[in-house]
Amino acid sequence: MGEVIQFVSKSERERVRLIQEARAIYDSIFPSADPAGERQDKAAGSRGFVRGDGGNLA
């Protein structure tokens, strides 16, 4: 009953999808020196939700 539903526009979902795709391409071209397990942990923490900072990658 206390559930909150957040509206995410189609353009915002597409923007997030394109950013994720670009990150995957970048990672395939420039692999990190971190072990694979650490890299996945960091990626999982930053993906899968919409950030509230307007998408700044600073």
N, C-alpha and C positions, 0 to 999 in steps of 0.2 A: 504494500500500500504506500510506503514511503519511497517508492522507486522513482528515480529521476531519469528521464530520457532526454538525451542531448541531440539536437539536430545538427547533422554535418552535411553541408551542401555537396552536390555531385562534383563541383569543380574542386572543392577542398579534398575530397577523396582521391580525385585524379592527380592533384598536386602531390599528395603524400605517396601515391603509387609511383609516380615518376621519380620522386626523390629516392625512394627505395630502390628502384631499378637502376638509377644512376650510381648509387652507392655500391650496388652489386657489381656493376661494370667496372667502376673504379677499383674495387677490391680485387677483381680478377686481373686487372692490368698492373696494379701496384700492391702486391700482397704485403701485409703487415709482417714485421719481424716477431710479433707476439705469437706464442703457441696458439694453435687453432682453437682450443677450448676457451682461452681468455677472450679471443676476438669474438666468438659467438656470444659469450656472456655479455659483453659490452653492447653488441648489436641488439640483443634481445631487450636490453633495458631502454634503448632509445627508439625502438620501432614498435609498431603495433598500437600506437595511440597518437592522437593529434596534440601537438604541443600548443600551449597557450601563449607562446612568446612571438607569434606571428611568423614563425618559420626561420628565425635568425639562426645561423649556424656558427655564431661566434664562439 
